[in-house]
């Protein structure tokens, strides 16, 4: 589930029970919705389906809905058992007589082959194909069957007694498509809603149809079906490719987007099969940037240089969008202007380099934030959230207010006008008036604050509420010129789908300058959509670039090696009984922290035998809340190190969490690092490693002793890390860069 489709609820689903016939209720709810909002696209088939379903007995309706919610269209009568419905035999007879079931034929061979077991396939095929290998796996049997017999012959050969096909499945599929906007095999989202896993809008909310007429719905449905079948039935790819000239020309953006996605995916599949000409035909059918790039590359690979040059010149003269213009300019310069490197490579090569201790490599963006803030530069991790939050707050009433366009269905959270690309056209005057606020920072901040206060935490499909993002937004409003923010926001209004992602990782506020930075590490590449966003930001007037992180061994980096003793190994009910920590700087222990803690629960006898910590020892000890501030100060600025770090980190995070405080630190595991850097040992337990390397461990399973021992392992780890780094990379930034 994507962020734009669903909201994660805070409910506890295991405490909810579904009604007895919940699936029938869901199906009826779906039918009522499409009947209310999509009757204008119905044909006689849909109208008849609704009327005939209403005429079925309740139990027969329930059984049919059960089939709709099951995977696939093929069923064995003997495998259908639903206690709440009762005997399914007579009900199947009722459905069969009324045309809701049908017998398998050549049209259903692919599904039938997938449904039957390997032994059933062998029994059916061996009499016809004497000498076939009986050791073949099911996948091999399927390929053999499709290669040696056509659909009609297979329909005669395969066993179909007691097997039937769900009837009217094409109508159900279309009705579900109208509701969800994509191909769906059932109503699982309704179930997840009732379990509290998904939040949906109330039925009384405002909705508008996704399609204005039947042709628009059918052309979109056509491409949605092909895309769904592309993943399910790879054997149909050639048939799809052969029909490319019969694909309908999309009249609206949603269908065009599906067409482009299908053309690209199918083209790539054919390319991998060395069918270059067929792939080229498909790419030429699509109109997005990925298809355009493959067209140029295939034309060049096949020696059609003139055609490739002419194609790029057309893209440069009349680009479909900024992305295509950027791609065409880049390829033209490289293929016909004798430029040796791509714009992506140029951007990466021109990147500034910052040196950060390798222990932060698990979270390079967060490490870069800390790096800049240590140098007096305010840094925010923003990526896509900053601009999406700005758009959502500035235009909240137009997006989600009473006069907004509404949604396409209860499970969608993105306004219909935004999905369809009509947002700016529908609200042009109001949008321009709102954009004029960019010239008045004080009034703009007041408007953003009013929306934030009034709607903070309200789920929506545009952005997630985060206080840090709001802080970054207000900082940008204070420092960035209005003429730079204007084109970036207007792009969201006119093409939300094309503008919603690809933005740099960080925003830096350095004095009065706003700078956007994309963080890359060794081996990372710049994606084309990231290059596009950087170019758009630069064109708007922002400073935007790439910064490359070089991992070093920084002797000035502080480490805090931690060990906790607890009442048990797992579960939130267990608590910390002892904290031990040492601070390591420049290879030396410079400070220590140790305390027993009252866990506010009993200590099991086996834990006492292991640690030596008794209930009497902790009876008068402080609670974690009493030492939390002091311990947080001890940890500040360091890297959290422990042997099997996730265990200790989780317990500390839980203790802070009980106080309503978030706990986040970069972390390093001495156990995992020793495995990587000192391989081949029988055991990597703390006791075994300290014994192997002659490290003192007098009071194993007491927190401070274990922390001091793990600190000695950390020194071994850093020695080996330094050996792996080049001389330039292993020195402190103050030396390598001429000062911090």
N, C-alpha and C positions, 0 to 999 in steps of 0.2 A: 504493500500500500504506500502510495506516495503522499507527501505532505499536503499536496493540493487536492487530494481526493477525500482524505479522511482526517478526523481528529482523534487522537488517543484519549480515551475516557479514563477517569480516575476510579471507575467502579471496580468492584471485586466480583468478576463473573461467576466464580465458584459458589457464590451465595445466591445466585439467581436460578430459577427453574423455568424452563420453557413450557408453555401450555401444551396440552395433549396434541392438538392439531395445528401447532404453530405454523407449519409449512403451508397449510391450506390458507391460513389467514394472510401469510405473506404473499402468496400467489394472487389472491383476490385483491389485496391492496395494490399490487403491481398492475393488475388488469384495470382496476378503477382509475388509477393514475393515467395510464396511457389512453384510456377511453376519454377522460376529461381533457387531456392536453394534446392528443394526437389523432383525434377522430378525423381531422381534415386530411390525414395522409393514409387512412385506411382504404383498402380495397374490399371487394366482396368477401375475400378469404378471411380477413381479420374480423369483419362484421359477423360472418358465419361462425367463426371460432368462438367469439364471445357468447353468441346466442346458444350454440350447441353445448358449450361448457356449462352454462346456467341450467340447461335442461338435464344434465346428468344427475343421478343420485349422489348424495353427499359423499358416501364411501367411495364411489367410482371416481369422483373428483379428486379425493384424497390420494387414491392410488395413482392416478395420472400425474398429479403434482410430484409424488414420490419419484416417478420415472423422470420427470423433468429435472429434478434435483440430483439424479444419479449421473455418474460419469458415463458418457457414451450414449449411443442410441439403441444398442443391441442388448436384449435381456433374455435370460432363461426363466421360463415359468417356474421351475422348481426352486429357484433361488430367491423368490420374492416372498418375504415374510415380514409382516408388520402387525404386531400384536394389537395395536390400537384400532386397526382397520378390521381385523378378523380374517376370515377365509377369503383369500384373494382369487380363488378359482372362479366363482360366479361373477366377481367384479371384472376379471379379465374378459370373460365372455361378454359382459355388457359393453366394455370398451371396444372389443373386437367388432361386435355387431354394429356399433355406432360409428365405426371408422376411425377410432382413436389408436388402433394398433394395425400393423400390416405385416405381411410375410416378407422375409428377406429376398432380394433379387439382385441382379447384376449391379444395380446402383449402389448397393450397400456392401459390396465385396470387401472394400478396404476395412470398414468397421468390423465386419464379420471375421476377417482374418485375424485382426487384433484381439477379438473377443475369445476365439476358440483357443483351447490349450494346445501345447505342443503335441501331446499324444493324440488328440482329436485330429489335428492337422496331418500327422503321420498316417493314421488309420484311413483318412479320406484320400490322401494323395498316392499312397503306395500301390493300390490296385491299378491306378492310371499310369503311373510312371515306374515301371518295373526297373529295378536296379538302382533306384535312388538311395542315397546314403541315409541310413536310419540314425546316424550319430549327429546329424545336423541340429544345431541350436535353433530356437524358435525364429530368431532374426534371419538365419540362413534359410529356414523353411519358407518364410514369407517372401524373401527375394526369389527363391526357386519357384514358388507358386506363381508369382507375378511375371516371371520370365518365361515360363513354359506353358502358361494358359491365360486366355483372355478372361474378362469379367464374366461373360455369359457361361463359359465352361466351368469356371470356379463356382459360380452360383449353383450349378448342377451337382458338382462334386462335394461341396462342403455340407456337413450335417446341419440341418435346420429344424429337425423335429424338436418341439418344445422351445424353439427360439422365435422371438418376434422382434419387430422394430417399432420403436415409439412412433406413432402416427402424428401427423400435423406438426412435425418437428420444425419444419421451415417457418411456419407461422409463429410458433413459440419463440424461435430464435430471433425473428424480426421484432416481436413485441418486447422481448428482453433488450434488444438493441435500442429500441426507441426509449426505453426507460433509462438504461445505463449509459448509452452513447458508445458502447463498444460491445463486442461479442462476449456473451456471458453464458456459462453452462448451467446456471441455476441462481438460487436466491440466497446464497451463503451470507451476503452482506446484511440481509435482513436479520438472519440468525445472530450474526455478530453484533448487530445493533441491540437486539433484545438481551444479549448476554452482557452488554455494557462494554464491549470491545471497540465499538465504533459509534460515534455520535452522528446523528442525522438531524436534519431540520424538521420542524413540526409540519404536519400536513397542511396547516393553515398558512404556512409561509408563502411568499410570492414566487411563482414559477412561470416560465415562458417556454414554449416548445423549442426544441433544438433545430427543427426543420420547418420551413415555411410551406412546403408542398411535398407531394409524394415523389416527384422526380428528384428533388434534392435529397430526400431521405434514401431513396433507392440507390443513387449513385454513391452515397457515402457507405451504405450497407454493402454494396458490391465490393468496395475496397477493404472494408473491415472483415468481411468473410474471407477474402483471399489472404489477408494478413494472418488471420487465425489459422487457416488451413496450411499456410506456409510452415508454421511450426509443428503442426500435428501430422501432416501427411507429406513427408519429403518426396514420396514417389510421385506426387502430383506437380512437382516444380516444372518439369518440361511442358506439361499441359498448360500451366499458367503462362510460361514464356511464349508458347506458340500462339496464345490468344491475345498477345499484347496489342495488336492492331484493332481488336474489338473492345478494348477498354474504353469506357465512356469518358468524355472530356469533362472534368469537374467544373461545376458552375459556382462553387463556393469553397472557401479556404479550408474548411475541415476535411472535405473529400480530397482536395488537392494535396494536403499534408499526408494523408494516408496513401494516396497514389505515389507520392515521392518516396515515402518510406518503403513501400512495396517494390518500386522500381530499383531502389538501391540494394535492398536485401536480396532480391531475386537476381539482380545483376552480379552481385558478389558471389552468390552461389554458383552461377554459371561460369564466372571467371575462374573459380577454384576448380571447376570441371573442364577448364581449357576451352570453353565455348566462347571465344572472344567476340565473334561477330554478334551472337545472340545477346551477350552481355551489353555490347555497345548499343544495340537497339533499345534495350531496356533503360539504360542510363539516359539516352536521348528522350525517352518518354517522361522521365522525371525532370523536375525544374528546381531542385534545391542544390545547394553548393556542393554537397558530396557527390551528387550525380555529375555535375559539371566537371569536377576534378577528374573523375574516372573517365569521362568522355575524352578529355585532353590527353590523359596518360595512355589510353588505349589507342587513340589516333596516332600519337607519336610512336608507340611501340610497334604499330603495324606499318610504319613508314609514311603515314598520311600527314606529312608535315604542313603542307599548305592548308589542309582542312583544319588542322589543330590551330594554326595561326589565325585563320578566319573566325573560328569559333571563339577564341579568346578576344579578338577584336570586337566581336559582337557583344561579348560580356562586358568589355570595357566601355563600349559606346552606350549600351542600354542595360546596365546591371539590374538584376531582379531585386537586389538588396545590398547593404554594405558588405556583407560577408562575401558575396559573389564578386563584387568589385575588388575587394582586397585579394581574394584568391587569384583572380584573373591578372591583376597587376603583378603579383608575385611570380606566377607561372610564366607570364609573358617576358618579364625581365630575365628570368633564368633560362628559358628555352630559346628566346629569340633576341635577347639583349646581352647575352654572354655574361650574365651575372652568375657567380659561382656558388653562392649560398642562398638559402631561402630566408625570407623575412623572419621566420621562427628561429632559425639558427642565429641570424644576426642579432636578434633581440637577446637571446641567451648569452651570446658572446660579449655583448656590450654591458652585461649585468654587473652591478657593483657586487663585491664579495665581502661578506662579514664572517668573522671567525667565532664559532660557538663550540663549547665543550661537547664532545661526542655523546656524552651521557644524555643529552637532550634530544637525541636523534629520533626518539619515538614520537615527538610532537614538535616538529620544526617551526610551525607557525607560532605556537606559544613561546618557544624559545626566542624567536625573533622579536616578539612583543617585549619580553623581558630585556633583551639586548638593547633595544632602543630606549626603553624607559630608564635603564641604568645610565644612559647618556643624556638624560633630560628631555627626551623627545616623547611626547604622549603618543601611545600606540594603541589602536583598537583592532581587534580581529573582526572583520566585517564581511568579507566575501560577498555573497549575494544578499545578505540580510539587510545591509544598510539601505540600498536603493529600493528594495522591495518594501521595507518599512516606511521609507519616505513617501513612496507612491501610495501605500495603503493609508497612512495617516492623513496626507494632504487631501486625498479624494475620498475619505471614508464615507461621507454621506452619499456621494454619487455612486459608490460601489455597493454599500450595504444599507443605506438609509431607506426610508419608506418609498421614495420616488425612484429607487434603483431598479435595474432591469430584473432582478430576481435570479434564481438558479434554474438549471435545467432539470434537476431532480433532487429529492431530499438528501441524497448521499454526496452531492457535489457542493463544494464550498467556494468555487470561483464563479463570480457573477457571469451571467449569460453574455452580456455585452462585451466583457473582456475576452471570453473564450472565442467569440465570433469575430473579434477585431472591430466591433462597432462602437467601442467605448468613447473614443474621441468624436466620431461623427454624431453620436447621440447626445453628447454633452459639450459641444465645441465651445459655446460661449462661457459656460460655467468652468470648463477646464482652463481656458485662457485667463479668466478672472482669477482663478486660484493660482495659476503660474505667476501672475503679476505680484503675488505676495512675496516672491523671491527677492523683489527689490526692497522689501521692508522687513529686515531680519527680526525686529522686535515683534511686529504683528504676526509674522510667520511662526515664530517660536510660541507665541501665545495661542495661536490656532492649533499647533501640533500638541501643545500641552493640554488644551481643552479636550481634544479628541482622546489623548492618552488617558487622562483622568476619567473621562466618561465611559471609556470602552476597554480599559486595560484588562487583559486576560480573555477577552471575547474571542472565541475561535473564528478563524477566517482562512480563506484559501490563499491569501497573498503573502502573509508573513507570520512569524511567531513572535510573541511578546517577550522581549529580553531587555532588562534595565540597561545593560551595558550597551546594547544597540541604540537605545534612546539617547544615552549619553553621547555616543559617537555622532548621532544625527544632529543633536543640538550643537556639538562642537563644529561640525561641518557648516551648519547654517551661520555660525559666528564668523568663520574664517574664509569660506569659499565665496568667490564672486557669483552673483546671481546669474550672469550670462554663461557661466560654466555649468551650473546645475540645471538650467532651463532645458537645453537639448537632451540631457540624459533623462529627465523626467518625462519630457514630451514623448520620447521614444516608447516609454512604458504605456503611455496613453494610446498610442497608435498601433503598437505591435508588442503587446505584453509577452506573447509566447516567444518572440524573437529577442526580447530584451531581458528576460528574467534571470539569466544565469551567465557565468563566465567572468565575473568581476574579480579584481585582485584580492588577495587574502587580507591585507592590512591597509588601514588608513593611518597616516602619521600626521600629527600636528606639530610642526617645528616652527615655533614663533608664530608668524602670521601665514605660514605656508601650509597648504594641504597637499599631501602627497599620497598616492596610491601605489602599493607595492605588492607584486606577486612573488611569493617565496618559492624558490626551487633549491633542491639539494643535488648532490652528485648523482648523475644518471637520470634525473628528471628531464622532461622535455616540455616545451611550451605548446599547448594545444592551440589549434587555430581559432577557437572561439575566445580564448584568453587574449590572443594577439588582437583580435577584433575589438574587444572591450578596451584594451590599452590604447589602441589607435583612436577609438571613439572618445575616450576620456581626454586624450591629448588634443584631439580636434576641438573638443569643447573648451579647452583652456586649462585642464588640470595637469599637474606633473604626475606621470604614471610610468612605471618601469618595472623591470624584473630585478630582484636581488637574489644572489646565489649564496647559500650557506655552505661554508667550508668547515667540516668537522675537525676539531683539533683536540688535543689534550691540554686543557687550560689549567695551569697550576694554581691560578687564583680562584678556581671554582671550589666552592664549599660543598661538602657532602655531609649529610646527617645519617649515620648508620643507626638503625632502630631495631629493637627487639621487644616483643610483647609476650607476656605470659597471660594465659586466659583460663576461663573456667571450662572450656571445651573447644573443639575444632571448628564446628560449623553452626550456622544458625544465628539469627538475630537475638536469641535468648541468651547467648553466651556473652560474657563481658571480660574486660581486661582486669587482671589482678596485679600486674606489675609492668611498669614502663622503664626501659633502659635505652639510652641514646648517647652517642658520642659525635662530636663535630670534628670533621677532618678538613684541614686546610694545608695546602703545600705538603701533603704526605705525612702530616703529623696530627695526632689527636690534640685539639686545642681546648676542648670543653667537654663536660659530661653532664648527663641528666639522668636521675634515677629516682623512682618512687614506687612504693606499693600503693595499690588502689583498692578501695572498698568496692567490690563488684555489685553490691546490692542484691546478691543472690548467693546460694550455696556453692561450695567448691566440691566437686565429686572426689571421692577417695582416690580414684586412680590418677586424677590430676595432681592431688597432693603428693602421692607417691612419686610422680614424675618430676615435679618442680620443687617439692619441699615446702611450698607455700600452704599454710594451714588457715582455716577460718579465723583462728585467734590472731594470727599475724596481721590480717587485714581489717579486723573489727573496728579499730580506731584509725585506720588509714583514711586519707582524703578521698572524696569522690572525684571522678574525672573532671566534673564541672569546676572543682576547686583549683585544678592545676592546668586547665585548658589554655588559659591566656599565656601562662608561663611557658608551656610546652610549644604553643604556636609560635611564640617569639624565638624559642630555641631552634625551631625548624626553619624559620624565615630565611629565604634566599638560598637555601641548600637544595641538593638533590636527595630525595628520600631513598635510602639504600637499606636493604634487608636481605637475609638469606631466605629464599622463597618469598619474594617481596609482596606478592599479592595477598598473602595471609595477613601479614602485619599491617599493610596499607588498608585492607578492608576493615580490620578491627578499629583502627584509628579513625577512618572515615565514618564508621557507624557511631563511634562515641561522639564525634563532632556533630554528626547528623542528629543525634538525640537532643542536642542543644540548639538545633535549628540553624547550624552553621555548615556551610559548604566547605569541603576539604578537597583541594586539588594541588598536587605537586608533581613535578617530573620524578620518575622513579627508576631505579636500577636494581637488578636482581643479582646478587653475588653467586647464587647457585647457577642460574642460566649462563652468566658470564664465564664462570669457571668451566662449565661444560664446553662452551664455545672456544675459549682461549687455552684451556689445559685439557684437551680431550684424552680419552683412553683410560680413565680411572674407573675402578670398580664401583665406587660410591661417591656421590657428591653431597652427602649429608654434611652438616657443619662439623660433627664429631670426626668423621672420616677425613675431611679435608684438613682440619687443624692438626690431626695426627700425622698426615702425610707431609705437611709442610712445617712441622715443628712449632705450631702456634699454641700458645698457652690457653687452656680451657679448663680451669679448675672447678668452676661451678656451673656445669652445663645445665641448661633450662632455668637459669636465673638471668633476668633480662640484661643487666649491664654487662655481665661476663660474656654472654652470647653476642651482644652488640660490639664489644671490644674485639672479639675474635673475628666477627664478620668484617670489621674495619681493617684487620690485617689482611684478609682476603681481598678487600678492595684495593689495597696497595699492590698486591700481586697482579690484580687485574689491570691496574693502570700502568704497571711496568710493562706488561705484555702489549697493552694498547699503544704505548709509546713506541715500542719496537716496530709495530705495524704501520705507524704514521711516518711520513717523510720528515726530514729535519725541519723544513719550513712549517709543516703542519703541527709539529709537536711543541713548538714554542708558544709562549703566551702571546696574546694579541698585542700586549703593550710593546713587545719586541718586534713582532712580525709586521705591525702596522704603524710603528713609530709613535705609540702612545694611544691611550684609550680616550 
